[in-house]
């Protein structure tokens, strides 16, 4: 009986370490200590993001980070700015982690300093502009960020609008256009990703600054790559039907502060 109780007590002691989810799983990033001989390319092979995403999240200038440096690697491309905000916060001896974790889940031996908290679900991340402001230490800075004016990326009819569609949420608009029609940037910016995306085929994601990003999907060809600076109206690809689609068209998304918005509310009015 004594032996059985001892075994039971040992199992209870080990349970949090083996069965409970770790605090790191609740955060948008994962820590990676750089080992000797590692490059951003070899590090990226261990995660579901590419080396450009890691470089940008950690604001690195080269491809070979110093040994011993702890990098923050986003869990996916959509969490790049959340990770960047944490990188900037840590440089000031601060953190954004308390925006994601409950009080008891916060890592570290010492309790984190108290900070204003918003009553939100743990899975709901702050907006991009709010994160950047937190990282810089001033919530007022986000209010003065200038957002770019967007233009139509392709000529054509919007045949599938933003919102519920056949019981599922359509996070962009579908614009009909013949295969090979030039796709133009909606505003100047930097290409974050140009690669095949599940269900959306060849897809291009552009960061325009001010918390605004646009995505162009189902491309036949992509004429840009991650890291490219693009000017307004620049041709970045051609309309196609890659991914899950029944015909050639452009699926166009607008993301502001980390949330999908109705693109037609941010584009010049025209008669369709």
N, C-alpha and C positions, 0 to 999 in steps of 0.2 A: 504494500500500500504506500509506504514512504517512497519507494522507488518510483511508483506510478505518479505520485504527486510531483516528484522532482522533475520527471520527464515532461509532465503537463506544464509546470512552471517554466521550464526551459523553452518549450514550444511557444508559450505566450510571449516570452522575451524576444524570441526570434521573429515573431509574426510581423511586426512593423517593417523589418528590414527586408523580408522576403515576399510579402503579399501586398502591403499597402503601396499605393502609388507614390513615387518620390515627388518632392516639391518641384524638381526640374521639369517634370512632365507637364506641369501647369504653366510653364513659361514659354514664350514664343521662340526662345533660343536655347542652344546647348553650348556649354563651355568646352573648348578644345585647347589643351595646353600643347603648344608647338614643340615637337620633338626634333632631335638632330636630323638634318637632311630633308625635312619636310618642305614642300612648296605648297602654294595655294591649290595647284592642280591635284597633287596627291592627297591633300586634305579633303578636297571636294569629292574625290572618289568614295569617301567614307560617308557622305551625306547626300540627301536628295536635292541639293542645290549646286550650282556651278561655281567656279572659282571667282567669276566676276561678282556674283552676289555676295560672297564672303568678303571680297576686297572692298566692296562698296559699304557693306554693313560695318566694317571695322575701320573704314577710311584709311586704307593702306595705299602706299604709292608704288610698291613693288610686288613681285610675285613670290619672293622668298622672305617670309616673316622671321624675325629673330627667334632663336631657340629660347624656350621658356615663357614666351608671350602667351597669354591666355586669350584666344579668339572666341568671339561669340558667333555661333553659326545658326542662322535662322532655320526653323524646322521646315519651312518651305518659302518659295519666292514671295508669297503674299505677306510674309512677316518681316520683310527686309527693313522697313522703316521703324517698326517696333524695336528691332534689334539695334538699329543705328541709334535710336533714342537712348537705349540702355548704355551703349558704348560711350556716348557723350556724357551721360549722367555719371558713369563711373570715373571719368577723368576728373570730375569735380568732387569725388568722394561721396556721390549720391547714388540712388538707384530708382528705377521705375518698377521694380519687382512687386512692390506692395500694391500695385494696381491690378495685379493678377491673382495674388495669393491671399488666402484668409490669414488671420493673425497667427494661428498655430502652425501654418505651413511654411512660414518664412524661413529661409535657410540661414545658417550662421549661429554662432554660440550666443552672441549678445542680441537682445531685442532691437529691432530697427526703430529709429526715431519716429515718433508719431507724426502723421501727416494727414491733411484733409483727405477724406475718402468719399467717393461717390457711391451711392447705393445702387450697385449694378450686379448682374449675374457674373460669376467668375469667368465665364467663357466669353463675355462681351468685352472686347478690348477698347481702350480709348481711341478716339480718332487720330489720324496721322498728325494733324496740326497740333492737337493737344499733347501728343507724345513729344514732338519736337520742342514745344514750349517747355514741357517738363524737363527735358534733357538740358535745355539752356538755362533753366531756373527762373523763367518768367512766363506766367500764363498770358500776360498781355501781349507778348511778341507774336502769338499766333493770330491775333486780331488784325495785325497790320500787313500780313502776307498778301501780296497781290496775286490774284488768280488770272490765268491767261484767258483770252477770248478764243473760243473754239470755232472751227469752220467745218463744213461737211467734208468727210474724207473721200466720198465718191458720189457721182451723180447717179440717181436711181430712185425707185419707189420704195418707201418703207412698207413692206408687206407683213411684217410681224413686229408689233410694238413692244415696248418695255412693260413688264408686269406678268400676271398670271396667264399661262398658256397651256391648255389641255391639262389642267390640274397641277402644273409645275410652274415655278417662277422663272421667267425669261429675263436675265439680268442685263440685256442690251437690246438693240434693235437690229433687225435684218433688213438690209438694203439690197434690192435686186439690181444686178448689173451683169453684162456679158462676161464670160471668162476672158481674162486678159486685160480688163479695164484697170487703168492705173489707180492705185490707192494712195492717197495723199495724207500727210500728217495734219491733224486737226489744229496743231499749234507747235511752236518750237519746243524742243526738249532733248532728252537723252534716252536712247533705247536701253531698256532694262533687260529685256529678254526677246529673242527672236528664235523660236524653236517650236517643235511639234508639241501640242497640248492635247491631252486625252479628250476626245469628243469634238474638239474645235480645230483639229488639223494644224496647219502651219499658222502660228499666231505670233503677233508682235505686241509687246507691251512698252509704252513710252511714258516716262515721267516728265511732266511739264513744269514741275515746281508748284509751290503754293498749295500742296496737298492734292493736286490734280493729276490723274493718270488716265490714259486711254488704251484700249486694246482692240486689235484688228485681227479677226480670225477667219478661217477657211481659205487662206491665201493660196493661190496657185504657185506663186514664187514670192520669196522674200528678198528684198534688195538692200537689206541693212543687217547689222549684227549688234550684239550687246556692246554697249559702250559708245556707239556712234552718236555724235551730235547731229540733230536734224533741224532743218529750218522749216518755217511754216509753208505748207503746201508742197513740201518735197515728196516725190514719189518714193514710197518705201516698200511697195509690193504690188502684186496684181491679183485681181479677184479670181477666185477659184472655187472648188468644191471639195477640198480636203477635209477630213474628219467626218462626223455624222451629219450629212446634209443630202437633200434630194435634188439640189441643183446649184449652179453658181450664184453666189451672193456674198456680201460682206456682213459679218456679225460684228457690230461696233458697240463697245462698252465705254462708259465714263464712270470713273471711281473718284470720289471726292471725300477726303478725310477718312479713307478706308472703307467707305460704303458705296455700293453701286447706286447711281442716280439715273434718272430717265434722260438719255442723251438728247432727246428732242427739246427738253427744257433748257438746254445749254448750247443749242445750235441756233443759227439764224433762221427765222421763219421763212418758209418757202411753200409754194403751192404744189402739193403732191396729189 
